[in-house]
Amino acid sequence: MLSGTWDSTDPYIGAIVNSHTNLSEIDQTMELLWRNNIDPKKVSMGMGFYGRSFTLSDPSCNTAGCGFSAGGSPGPCTASAGTLSYAEIENIISAGSSSSHVDTVSQSVIVTWAGNQWVSYDNAQTLTAKMQVSGPPCDH
């Protein structure tokens, strides 16, 4: 599952920040495919080198599940509210983001900066964790 600003109109999700990609949800999706005997050779999982960003409704609440009021401020390269490239995120971290940590549940990196800006994305560590999602059960 991918999360983004479009979640704000979903009555089951709403305007809350969630990790862009979530290992638990990827695992559940793959399990559904394997239960339905989908040939693994026909499954391709893409990797995104960008993140979904948000403007937090309350800067003191900056973890997954907190509210957002809009997409995050556009980056200088992407120029798109709610989306930042990998390079833009790395520049934010290098410039001294407020916080950066791996969310162990979703296996994505969450970065906050400028008081009310929030983004989740994947780095080498989290991409590796997602590539190790269990494959289909083997018939022995």
Secondary structure, DSSP 4 states (H G I P E B T S, - for coil): -B--GGGGG-TTT-SB---SB-HHHHHHHHHHHHHTT--GGG------SEEEEEEESSTT--STT-BEEEEPPPPTTT--TTEEEHHHHHHHHHTT-SEEEEETTTTEEEEEETTTEEEEE--HHHHHHHHT---PPPP-
